[in-house]
Amino acid sequence: MAVVWALGARLRYRRLRAGIRVDLRSLLRRRSRPRVVPAQAAWAMVCALLITQTPWTERTVPQALFWAGPLLTVATMRFDRGKDG
């Protein structure tokens, strides 16, 4: 699924105008906060894949993975509150 998403994002990115592509590239290269979003998405995807693709014998590990998935997103929302405004 991650490969399909990456391919779709790449195709979408290639259709953008050259000026927008340069701006997106420089934004991701120079600033650290925009890099957080792809990292959060990758973390949630890894947790979801581990939950669904691994045959678990007990419920505690999938439950921990379920709550670990949105943990980074919630932490970012909590600590970034007030920085934008």
Z-matrix of the N, CA and C atoms (Angstrom, degrees):
N
C 1 1.451
C 2 1.531 1 110.40
N 3 1.322 2 116.73 1 -39.14
C 4 1.466 3 119.83 2 179.56
C 5 1.527 4 110.92 3 -63.83
N 6 1.327 5 117.36 4 -35.70
C 7 1.464 6 120.77 5 178.49
C 8 1.528 7 110.14 6 -66.40
N 9 1.319 8 116.55 7 -40.93
C 10 1.465 9 120.67 8 178.48
C 11 1.527 10 110.20 9 -63.42
N 12 1.331 11 116.95 10 -43.90
C 13 1.460 12 120.61 11 178.58
C 14 1.526 13 110.86 12 -63.70
N 15 1.332 14 117.15 13 -42.88
C 16 1.465 15 120.40 14 -179.82
C 17 1.521 16 110.66 15 -63.91
N 18 1.317 17 117.41 16 -41.27
C 19 1.461 18 120.74 17 178.40
C 20 1.528 19 110.64 18 -64.31
N 21 1.320 20 117.38 19 -43.96
C 22 1.467 21 120.55 20 177.82
C 23 1.518 22 112.02 21 -62.50
N 24 1.326 23 116.97 22 -41.28
C 25 1.464 24 120.22 23 178.64
C 26 1.520 25 110.80 24 -65.91
N 27 1.313 26 116.66 25 -39.42
C 28 1.471 27 120.40 26 179.36
C 29 1.528 28 111.01 27 -65.03
N 30 1.328 29 116.75 28 -44.21
C 31 1.468 30 119.66 29 178.78
C 32 1.523 31 110.75 30 -64.15
N 33 1.312 32 116.64 31 -40.75
C 34 1.462 33 120.53 32 178.64
C 35 1.529 34 110.59 33 -65.07
N 36 1.319 35 116.67 34 -41.06
C 37 1.459 36 122.18 35 179.93
C 38 1.526 37 110.98 36 -63.88
N 39 1.320 38 117.35 37 -39.02
C 40 1.465 39 120.62 38 -178.65
C 41 1.518 40 112.12 39 -68.14
N 42 1.343 41 118.12 40 -24.16
C 43 1.461 42 121.18 41 179.38
C 44 1.525 43 113.04 42 -80.80
N 45 1.328 44 117.87 43 -10.72
C 46 1.460 45 120.44 44 179.60
C 47 1.523 46 110.64 45 -72.79
N 48 1.318 47 115.79 46 157.40
C 49 1.457 48 120.34 47 176.11
C 50 1.523 49 109.82 48 -66.01
N 51 1.320 50 116.27 49 156.69
C 52 1.466 51 121.66 50 -174.43
C 53 1.529 52 112.17 51 -61.27
N 54 1.306 53 118.23 52 -38.75
C 55 1.465 54 120.90 53 179.70
C 56 1.515 55 112.91 54 -65.03
N 57 1.313 56 116.50 55 -38.16
C 58 1.461 57 120.36 56 178.54
C 59 1.520 58 109.93 57 -69.70
N 60 1.325 59 117.11 58 -39.39
C 61 1.468 60 119.88 59 178.53
C 62 1.517 61 111.10 60 -61.14
N 63 1.317 62 117.57 61 -42.62
C 64 1.457 63 121.07 62 179.71
C 65 1.522 64 109.92 63 -64.33
N 66 1.329 65 117.05 64 -42.10
C 67 1.453 66 120.18 65 -179.81
C 68 1.525 67 111.71 66 -63.83
N 69 1.317 68 117.54 67 -43.84
C 70 1.462 69 120.11 68 178.58
C 71 1.523 70 111.30 69 -63.10
N 72 1.320 71 116.47 70 -42.47
C 73 1.459 72 120.86 71 -179.91
C 74 1.525 73 110.31 72 -63.17
N 75 1.321 74 117.51 73 -45.92
C 76 1.461 75 120.16 74 -178.94
C 77 1.526 76 111.15 75 -68.66
N 78 1.318 77 117.06 76 -34.35
C 79 1.461 78 120.24 77 177.85
C 80 1.526 79 110.95 78 -63.01
N 81 1.318 80 116.34 79 -46.03
C 82 1.462 81 119.45 80 179.86
C 83 1.528 82 112.13 81 -70.61
N 84 1.312 83 116.84 82 -27.96
C 85 1.462 84 119.73 83 -178.27
C 86 1.523 85 111.69 84 -80.11
N 87 1.318 86 118.28 85 -36.74
C 88 1.459 87 121.29 86 -171.11
C 89 1.517 88 114.23 87 -93.79
N 90 1.283 89 118.41 88 -32.55
C 91 1.459 90 120.66 89 -174.91
C 92 1.516 91 110.16 90 -107.93
N 93 1.306 92 116.75 91 146.08
C 94 1.462 93 120.44 92 -177.33
C 95 1.526 94 112.45 93 -88.81
N 96 1.310 95 118.62 94 -30.58
C 97 1.461 96 120.08 95 -176.18
C 98 1.527 97 113.66 96 -64.72
N 99 1.358 98 120.72 97 -39.48
C 100 1.469 99 118.61 98 177.37
C 101 1.528 100 113.26 99 -66.51
N 102 1.316 101 118.39 100 -20.68
C 103 1.458 102 120.41 101 177.47
C 104 1.515 103 112.27 102 -73.99
N 105 1.310 104 117.57 103 -17.43
C 106 1.461 105 121.72 104 -177.72
C 107 1.525 106 110.48 105 -66.97
N 108 1.310 107 117.54 106 -37.98
C 109 1.466 108 121.21 107 -175.53
C 110 1.533 109 112.38 108 -63.08
N 111 1.341 110 119.98 109 -49.12
C 112 1.473 111 117.82 110 175.77
C 113 1.525 112 112.93 111 -63.01
N 114 1.315 113 117.04 112 -33.04
C 115 1.472 114 119.47 113 177.38
C 116 1.522 115 111.14 114 -66.47
N 117 1.320 116 117.03 115 -40.03
C 118 1.464 117 120.65 116 177.18
C 119 1.524 118 110.86 117 -64.27
N 120 1.310 119 116.79 118 -42.53
C 121 1.462 120 120.35 119 179.38
C 122 1.526 121 111.06 120 -64.48
N 123 1.323 122 116.61 121 -40.81
C 124 1.470 123 120.06 122 178.69
C 125 1.526 124 110.63 123 -65.58
N 126 1.324 125 117.64 124 -41.36
C 127 1.472 126 121.36 125 178.83
C 128 1.524 127 110.89 126 -62.50
N 129 1.327 128 117.12 127 -45.55
C 130 1.465 129 120.35 128 179.19
C 131 1.529 130 110.84 129 -63.71
N 132 1.331 131 117.04 130 -38.44
C 133 1.461 132 120.67 131 179.39
C 134 1.527 133 111.02 132 -66.70
N 135 1.322 134 117.32 133 -41.52
C 136 1.465 135 120.21 134 178.67
C 137 1.526 136 110.46 135 -63.21
N 138 1.321 137 117.14 136 -43.53
C 139 1.469 138 120.36 137 178.18
C 140 1.528 139 111.05 138 -62.59
N 141 1.323 140 117.01 139 -43.27
C 142 1.465 141 120.22 140 178.92
C 143 1.520 142 111.52 141 -64.06
N 144 1.326 143 116.91 142 -41.60
C 145 1.462 144 119.42 143 178.39
C 146 1.526 145 111.82 144 -65.48
N 147 1.320 146 116.97 145 -39.95
C 148 1.464 147 119.03 146 177.70
C 149 1.524 148 111.93 147 -64.26
N 150 1.320 149 116.67 148 -37.58
C 151 1.464 150 120.16 149 179.59
C 152 1.525 151 110.64 150 -67.09
N 153 1.328 152 116.63 151 -44.59
C 154 1.458 153 119.35 152 -171.47
C 155 1.521 154 114.66 153 -87.11
N 156 1.317 155 118.33 154 -28.25
C 157 1.457 156 119.96 155 -172.77
C 158 1.527 157 114.65 156 -98.91
N 159 1.314 158 117.31 157 -10.78
C 160 1.459 159 120.74 158 -179.12
C 161 1.526 160 109.12 159 -102.31
N 162 1.339 161 118.50 160 129.32
C 163 1.467 162 119.50 161 177.26
C 164 1.533 163 110.51 162 -76.84
N 165 1.308 164 116.26 163 107.60
C 166 1.458 165 121.40 164 -177.93
C 167 1.521 166 110.37 165 -93.42
N 168 1.328 167 116.45 166 141.95
C 169 1.466 168 120.55 167 178.92
C 170 1.521 169 111.86 168 -95.58
N 171 1.327 170 117.65 169 -23.87
C 172 1.457 171 120.34 170 177.54
C 173 1.519 172 109.55 171 -127.01
N 174 1.323 173 116.70 172 163.90
C 175 1.458 174 120.46 173 -172.06
C 176 1.519 175 114.41 174 -88.29
N 177 1.309 176 119.29 175 -14.57
C 178 1.464 177 119.57 176 -171.80
C 179 1.525 178 113.02 177 -69.77
N 180 1.309 179 118.12 178 -38.13
C 181 1.475 180 120.31 179 -178.72
C 182 1.527 181 111.03 180 -67.46
N 183 1.346 182 119.97 181 -48.68
C 184 1.477 183 118.05 182 177.19
C 185 1.524 184 113.06 183 -62.14
N 186 1.322 185 117.64 184 -34.16
C 187 1.467 186 119.29 185 177.49
C 188 1.525 187 110.98 186 -65.88
N 189 1.322 188 117.09 187 -40.66
C 190 1.470 189 120.31 188 177.74
C 191 1.525 190 110.65 189 -64.87
N 192 1.319 191 116.88 190 -40.96
C 193 1.466 192 120.17 191 177.32
C 194 1.528 193 111.18 192 -65.39
N 195 1.322 194 117.10 193 -37.14
C 196 1.463 195 121.00 194 178.24
C 197 1.527 196 110.53 195 -60.47
N 198 1.319 197 117.41 196 -44.85
C 199 1.460 198 120.29 197 -178.92
C 200 1.527 199 112.23 198 -78.40
N 201 1.333 200 118.07 199 -22.27
C 202 1.465 201 120.51 200 177.15
C 203 1.527 202 111.12 201 -75.72
N 204 1.327 203 117.73 202 -25.57
C 205 1.466 204 121.64 203 -178.90
C 206 1.516 205 113.66 204 -57.96
N 207 1.320 206 118.87 205 -57.24
C 208 1.478 207 119.23 206 -178.85
C 209 1.530 208 113.62 207 -84.52
N 210 1.316 209 118.15 208 3.38
C 211 1.464 210 121.20 209 -177.01
C 212 1.527 211 112.23 210 -59.65
N 213 1.323 212 118.70 211 -44.81
C 214 1.463 213 120.84 212 -179.85
C 215 1.526 214 112.21 213 -64.94
N 216 1.315 215 116.29 214 -38.91
C 217 1.464 216 119.74 215 179.66
C 218 1.517 217 111.05 216 -65.49
N 219 1.310 218 116.58 217 -44.56
C 220 1.467 219 120.80 218 179.68
C 221 1.523 220 110.42 219 -66.25
N 222 1.328 221 117.32 220 -40.31
C 223 1.463 222 120.05 221 177.80
C 224 1.521 223 111.45 222 -63.55
N 225 1.314 224 117.19 223 -39.98
C 226 1.464 225 120.33 224 178.61
C 227 1.525 226 110.60 225 -65.34
N 228 1.327 227 117.58 226 -42.51
C 229 1.458 228 119.84 227 178.58
C 230 1.522 229 110.68 228 -62.86
N 231 1.304 230 116.35 229 -38.38
C 232 1.468 231 120.31 230 -178.78
C 233 1.526 232 111.85 231 -68.30
N 234 1.327 233 117.33 232 -46.20
C 235 1.458 234 120.31 233 -175.07
C 236 1.516 235 113.38 234 -82.44
N 237 1.326 236 119.34 235 -21.06
C 238 1.456 237 121.48 236 179.12
C 239 1.524 238 112.94 237 -91.10
N 240 1.290 239 117.68 238 -2.52
C 241 1.462 240 120.59 239 -179.21
C 242 1.522 241 108.62 240 -62.80
N 243 1.290 242 116.99 241 125.86
C 244 1.449 243 121.32 242 179.18
C 245 1.515 244 114.73 243 93.39
N 246 1.315 245 119.84 244 -12.65
C 247 1.460 246 121.23 245 179.40
C 248 1.514 247 111.96 246 -78.56
N 249 1.336 248 117.60 247 -27.98
C 250 1.462 249 120.29 248 -178.30
C 251 1.518 250 112.31 249 -83.61
N 252 1.289 251 117.81 250 -29.83
C 253 1.450 252 120.47 251 -172.21
C 254 1.440 253 115.79 252 -93.41
